[in-house]
Amino acid sequence: MLTTLGLAFALMLVLEGLMPFLAPAAWRDMFRRVIELNDGQIRFIGLAAILVGLGLFWIIS
């Protein structure tokens, strides 16, 4: 189980690193737009990401 969790974390880091590596200007611009969002909008994005992740986890497992 720990190996699977480690592999999942490693894959997450690879996927998170693709955007800043391949398109650093677009990545920076995206963060500029995120800074302009209010707390409720950011929380909604976080909640949506959690729900999608849990849904994928449930479907795959």
C-alpha positions, -999 to +999 in steps of 0.1 A: +000+000+000+028+024+009+044+017-025+012+025-043+008+057-024+044+067-032+038+060-069+006+080-069+025+109-052+053+107-077+028+107-106+011+137-091+045+156-090+052+147-126+018+159-138+020+191-117+055+198-131+045+195-168+028+229-171+056+251-156+081+231-176+063+232-209+046+266-207+060+288-179+044+320-192+009+304-194+015+289-159+024+323-145-006+339-161-029+313-147-017+320-112-022+357-117-058+350-126-062+327-096-050+354-072-079+376-084-105+351-073-122+355-040-120+328-012-154+313-020-144+307-056-111+291-046-129+269-021-154+258-048-125+249-071-108+229-043-141+211-035-147+203-071-111+188-074-117+167-042-150+154-055-136+146-090-106+128-073-128+108-050-150+099-080-121+087-100-107+068-070-141+051-066-144+042-103-109+029-106-108+009-074 
